[in-house]
Every structure is written in structure tokens, then in C-alpha cells.
Amino acid sequence: MQNNENIIWDKVNLARHKDRPNAKFYIENIFDDFIELHGDRSFRDDRAIIGGIGSINNVNVTVIGINKGKTTKENIDTNFGMVHPEGYKKALRLMKQAEKFKRPVICFIDTPGAFCGIGAEERGQGYAIAQNLLEMSSLKTPVISIIIGEGGSGGALALALGDKVYMMENSIYSILSPEGFASILWKDVSKAKKAALAMKITSHDLKNFGIIDDIIIEPENGAHTNPLQAAENIKEYILNDLDNLIHIDYDELLNNRYDKFRKMGNF
């Protein structure tokens, strides 16, 4: 049991590795002619969300990513990947724009969870996440979501209601952090390793449960050891999906999306 805990915890640490490629890196190295768009047209521009328009193999797409920084300054600027309500509203604005102009949406997810400060709650954090889920369920354009590091709670799910949902090999996806789970269940944050094992949060666990569609293999010892290869692996999946998804009738696309997530309600 102890050995299993250590194996899973190694994956948690890889998902959080300080040198792990972030959404900004993948956007810059997968898409051409990326133009970043800013703001939710209401409150402010949340730097935890990076989004805009680009192209991949001459297909115009909208790209949205939850972004962590590489330096202390960047992490403060991006709030360590913890999104405020205005960030989710910015993401939704870009998704609705993509629908209008018939551009597929590509989402990169890397967050310990949505920001839970007083200001975020006052501005409707829960509503913003719920609104994203509602709108994404009927968005009339293909959506591909990829968990590249941490996929924490509703903060991750708000961008993960896609026609295709993938996880990087050493990423994690869960209802909350192992530390949070341990502090609630056992009142002891030091049992985070035990919690991580019990929660079934790895890409292989989620693939077995049918929560994700597939696992994107990383370079040996983690994506941070060869970020460009990791980006190339992601690009291959995106291109394969776009070839199929952009030719599906919108009614069929929405029915397939509904069926995909409705099945998860049976767990």
C-alpha cells in the first residue's frame, strides 16, 4: 500500500512540477499566428485565463487556457492558475465568439481549483462556473479539452465539458486537492498521499472510468524533460480530432456531447 501511495504521489508532484510546460507554452508552440484577446467586458482581465484566436494546419481555432506562471512574478500575475469569475466569463465570451464564427475551441486546463476568496464569491464564482457548463453543453462548435497539469474541482470542469477530453500522462483530475480531501476526511493534511491513492486521480484511473477519452503520452520522466515533444504529442491529438469533429453536423455533435456526459451521471 505504501509503495502504491508513493507511485501516485510521484504523479501528483509531476503534475505540479515547477518546470512543467504551461498553457502559454503549448499555445505558442502548437498554434500559428496566435492573437490574445482580453477582458470579460464587465470587470477586468483575469490573467489566469489566456485566450484568443490562432490556427493549426490552416484551421482557425479559438484557444483558451488556464495558465500558471514560471516565476514568482508570473505566478502572482496569474494567481497560480486559480481563476476568478471574470476569467470564466472571459472564457465564455471567447467560446460564444467561436460559435458565431464557426471556430473549434481548444481548452488547456491546469488549475488547483477556482479562486475561493471573498471577492470572487461576491462576484458570483459558483454562478460563473455553472454558466460555463450550461453554455458549453449546447455550444454549436467542436470543443477539445486537455488537462495538462492539475485539474482541480469545478475550476477545471468549467473548461472540460468537451466533445473530446484528454489528460496528459502525468496530470491529475479530481474534485479537490489531495490535501483538501485529507483535511476534510481525516482532519490531517499529512495524509495527502493516502488521499491521492483513494481518490483515483491519475490519467489511467480516469481513462478506466470513462471520464476521459484518452491519455496523451509524455516524454520519459515527465513533460518538463522535453516540452517540445510534449507539445508535438498534443498537436497530433488535436489534428486527428479536428479532421473528424469539423465535419460532424451540429445536431449530431450536440447529441454526442449530451450522451457522453449523461453516461457519467450513472457513476
Helices and strands as residue ranges (DSSP letters): H 2-15, H 23-30, E 32-37, E 49-56, E 59-66, H 72-77, G 79-81, H 85-100, E 105-111, H 118-122, H 125-137, E 143-152, H 153-157, E 164-168, E 172-174, H 178-185, G 189-191, H 192-199, H 203-209, E 214-216, G 223-225, H 227-245, H 250-264
